[in-house]
């Protein structure tokens, strides 16, 4: 599977239809359909549009570097346990 096809499939898994992807990127829907089915021939500008949309629709990852809870929260958690 080529990278363009993978990008389109990932966007579709997030609930975007080909029509929605087309509307948001300006890439004609028939072209998206060909690429999704594995046809080669994607231009760099179109791939960049898909990458930007992928970045916009990617859910945020939790901030694992968040500071620990305040001492009073920690105490309340211990008392509840």
LINRA-V67042 format. One record per helix or strand of 2 or more residues. SS is the DSSP state (@ for helix, = for strand). FROM is the first residue (numbers start at 1). LEN is the number of residues. Records with the same first field share a line. If there is no record, write none. Layout:
# LINRA-V67042
SS: FROM-LEN / FROM-LEN
This chain:
# LINRA-V67042
@: 3-11 / 18-8 / 29-8 / 44-14 / 71-10
